[in-house]
Every structure is written in C-alpha cells, then in structure tokens.
Amino acid sequence: MNNEMPNKTEADHNKNVSQNNNSSKIIKNSADLPEFETNIANMLLDKFDKKLKIIFIKKNRIKVDVHKDNIVEIAKFINQNLKFDHAESVTGVDRPEQNEIEVVYHLGSYDPSISNQILALSTRTVRESIPNPGFDKTRLPSLRDVFYSVEFHERECFEMLGVYFENHPDNRRLLLPEDWADLPPLRKDFKIKGR
Amino acid sequence: MISKLPPGIKVEQKGDNDKIMTLNVGPQHPGSGHMRIIVKIDGDYIVSCDPDPGYVHRGEEKMAEYRNYITNIPHLERPVIHDSCNILYPYCLGVEEILGIEVPERAKYVRVIASELNRCVYTLYWLAIYGIFLGHSTMFMWPAGDRELLIDLLEKLSGARVTHAYFVPGGVRNDMPSNFEDVCLRQINYFEKRIKQYDSIFYSNPILKSRTINTGVLRQNDAIRLGSTGSVLRASGIDFDLRKKEPYDVYDNLDFQTNVLKSGDSYARSKIPWLDMLESCKIIRNALEKIPKSGSVRVKLKPNPKAGNVETYKRVESGRGSLGMYIISNGKPEPYRVKISVGSFRNLICLPYLLKGEKLGNMPAVYWSLNYWPVEADR
C-alpha cells in the first residue's frame, strides 16, 4: 500500500471517507454518504482490504486508489463482480511535487442497475525528471486485457505523459506527430510559449 | 535492430502477401474528414484498418491549464463548434460543483433548450455530410438548409451563429429575447414537419437501404466491450442515454423517450440521430411550456474564482454520445488538469473492428455512421 498518498482530494465539500491505513474497516452508512455507492465501496474493501484506499464517495461517483502492482487484479474483480464493463476515459495527471504521475481510469457500466455510476480507479507511477518515454521507470501495467476500450486512451496517455503501458499491444503515437521529439506535452514542465 | 526502436513500433516484414495493397484515405480526402485511415485491401475487401487521428490536435487540455475557469469557455468549445453548447455543458456543471454554485431554475431550462437546439444543428450537419458521402446530394442540401432555422434561433439567443460561448458557470450568458418563446415554438413546429420528410427521401430510399443495411454490424456485446457510446450504442440495442440515466439540470422533469434500434448496422446508426432530433423537438416544446416566466438566468461569480483541492467528473449526452469533463483543481484560479472525454474518440475504436471484411466502397457509409467528428476526437 502506498502510504505517501497526497491529500489532493481533502476538501471541504468532498465527503471524504476517513480510513485508517493500518486496519481498513468497513464504511458505515451515514446520512452524509449515499447508500448505494457505499455498498459498492464496501464490496471492494471486503475483498481487497488494505490493497486499496477509498478516496471519496459522492453521489454516483466513487474514487479508489490502488498500488500499481494490484491494479490488474482489482480491475478484473471490478469488471467481473461489480459489472463495470467499459472505461470512459483514462487521464494522466502529472504531479511533479510528489514526483509521481497519476493515472485515473473512469470506469462506467451499461448494466441498467448501475449505469449512472462512475468508478474512478487511480494508480501512480514514478516520474522521471528527464523522461525517456518507453525506456524509463514510468511504467504501468496495461488494463487492455480487462477493459478492451482503454486501448486508444492508453496510447494517448503514453504520448501525452510518457507513461508506458506494459503488455499493451500497440504503443505508437496517436495524436502527436510521429517525429515529436520534445517532452511529453501534458507534463507540467512543458510550457506553452508566450504564456 | 529492433532493440533501438521505440516500444510498440514494428517494422513491417516483406512476405508473400504481395497482393495486399495499402491505401491512405485522408487526411485531405473528402471521404475521411481531417484524419487518415490506413486501409489494407485484398482486392475489394478490407483486410485491416488503422485509424490515424491527430491532424487537428490543438492541445485544448494543455491550454485549459493556463486560463482561469471563465476564460476557458471560448476555447473549450472549439473542438466541436456546431455542438458548442453541449461541449460546454459538462464543463459548466463541473465548475459549478467545485465552486458550489446553485444555478437558477430559469437558467436550467434555457440551457436545456439551447443544448437541444445545438444537438439538432450538429446532427443536421452530420446528416448532410452523410448524404453527400453516399452520393445523395438532396440529403446534403435539405439538412444544410433546415439547419439555418435553428441557427437563427441560436443567434437570437446568443448573438453568434456557431461558437456561441453561451453557457457560463452559474447559468447562461444572457436571458432569452422577449419574443423568443413564440419564434422558437413556430420554428420548431415547422422544423419537425420538415425533418419528418427525410424519412421518405432518405431513410426509405432503396439505394440507401441497400448500401447500409447489414454493413458494419456492431453486435450488442461488442458495443459494450468496445465502450462505444451515443447513437452507436443505442443502434446496437442498448438503452443508454445520460439524459435518462443520470439526468442533469431539468431533464428529469421533461417528457421524452430514448430511441433504441436492435440491428446495429450502419442503417440503424444513421437513423438514431434523426430519431433523436424528433425527440429533441418534443423536449424543446416541453421545456418552453415549463420554463419559469421570469427570474434570473445567471449567478454572478467573483472575478478569478478559486476552488479547493477538489476534483469532479461530469458527463452529459452530446450529439455524439457521452461527453465527460474531468476537472482537477488545486486551489488556484486555473484548473490543474482538464480532461475532455469525448464520444467521437471513444467510438473510433469501433472503426477497425467494423471495417474488417467490408468492401472498400462501403467504407464511407460505415465510417461516417459512427457519428464521428475528427476535430472533437483530436481535441
């Protein structure tokens, strides 16, 4: 479990779930937290206990943070048991202060019972100060075998932030020119000229 | 040799497949839009297809990190200027959530009316191109002409024909003009009569049917697995419309249905947006009935509003399916990260799957039926 979790979502009106890192406990239903979403979070906590951390529970939205070693296993469980069947987007977020790149999968479902839910599954990887996309330590396991729909999203994430997805069948450039030789453009150290 | 190549790049081996020919469709070809489709064909049949977007990539997500929540409005609508209200919708909903703003009731109805008008404007433009792709030039002229009706309405509302920049966090930029409700009702009634005629000239046309029925069939479980959205998904028999499933603003008060077809072929995919336009007319009429007759339409924000360390993911149903905005704030006036998740980009993954084994001549019919807008997919 990654203990150095940045407090980025600790805000006033995000209903944060206080959770002890040493002994994960089932979240109690309270008036603040929506019931249905809490039940989904509890199913995840039941199964994986300390391997994941619930960041927030809001109406129709749950965010879960996992270590990159466990993400494939947890994603498989989410796909098979919780009926989340596709990924809506894959977002890479550069966090130079923590020396990390966060990747957030927004998973959705077409099953009528939970089709209004979005489960955000986030994980982190090392950020290299001088990136060498594909050859450095900025790597994550690909979720393409679990959620087929992430294929193009992960390709975009690789070119925009330099996160190499292992076991992804196709890591070519998608939106950038093939001869792009600058930093990955969505890193914070890539500056727009004149701004 | 291989070890020095960047990962993921393969050198194509010359083999016995000499009869396979590679064709570049685009990026200047009128049958592709601003993107390139690399197709490999064996005779007349497509063996494999590799979409290559990115020719109109403008870095909207990067630009959004340099501007504050209000100055982001005009450039965030650029990816899809015909549907600019719908692309700003999730952004405004998201910023309202992180800033804690409650939108006035009247503004919610004005937003619904504007976004439904805009959905029709987009769909007509898309339909016009679909018509000309298939060599049906009447179907190019009619929607392009009828689109003017709605553009006039949106011009009355916002002052601009396209790129309205009409939605702002906290409501809409200005109230409706005094006679707007009557004009809108009249135009919509005429418009509905007009688009009903498309059925006889286009959708019942035996030539269109012979070219699109049973071409590019997307089965239901594949539509789910590929994560397709919008009309592509509903044409494959899945009833998923965010206006019903996760109603935003006042959609839960309005009376409408979602359209679902089961066949999943190009014909169904081209028909769903047209059925949605008829549904949009109902929504607009219903909203004009229920709209509060007076009241504010905008909550004034502080200059340079700041949110805390929060994040939000909001999505709406745009003309091309679910459109999500993921906004992360870190306490500064500018957002830390804005991710735009668009329906076009999500539906693009279906293209190689659908074109495999199809005839090359059917490529435009399949490609444009995906309701794909290249500029939006590239962002």
Interface residues (C-beta under 8 A of the other chain):
Chain A: N7 K8 T9 E10 A11 D12 H13 N14 N60 R61 K63 D85 H86 A87 E88 S89 T91 V93 D94 V104 H106 G108 Y110 P112 S115 N116 I118 A120 P133 G134 F135 F147 Y148 S149 E151 F152 H153 F158 Y164 H168 D170 N171 R172 R173 L174 L175 L176 P177 P185 L186 F190 I192 R195
Chain B: P6 P7 G8 I9 D52 P53 G54 H57 G59 E61 K62 M63 Y66 G100 I224 R225 L226 G227 L233 I238 D239 F240 K245 E246 A307 G308 N309 V310 E311 Y313 R315 S322 G324 Y326 I328 N330 Y336 R337 K339 S341 F345 R346 L348 I349 D378 R379
